């Protein structure tokens, strides 16, 4: 792959097998950046040398601020606490609905 060192490969953590192969072949040090790193067992389960709790997802307050700034006519919530979040947004005066069950296409809900 690369003969000159040092180098950095940034790859998705879902490519666990690929990262393991690179680690063995090049004696690479593997580092993961994810909110899941708050769980100390995460780095071991993923075969990482280091794991840092850094998430690219919004937290609750950031999601609420996003909705407030966007001021949409309709909010659909999915994943996680969808019902609770939709209820919270309705209490703030937004037209919010949790999409529960099998989702096929966004237009099915319009």
PyMOL commands that set and color helices and strands:
alter all, ss='L'
color gray80, all
select helices_A, chain A and resi 16-26+35-38+42-45+60-70+82-91+106-109
alter helices_A, ss='H'
color red, helices_A
select strands_A, chain A and resi 31-33+50-52+75-77+96-98
alter strands_A, ss='S'
color yellow, strands_A
deselect
rebuild
show_as cartoon
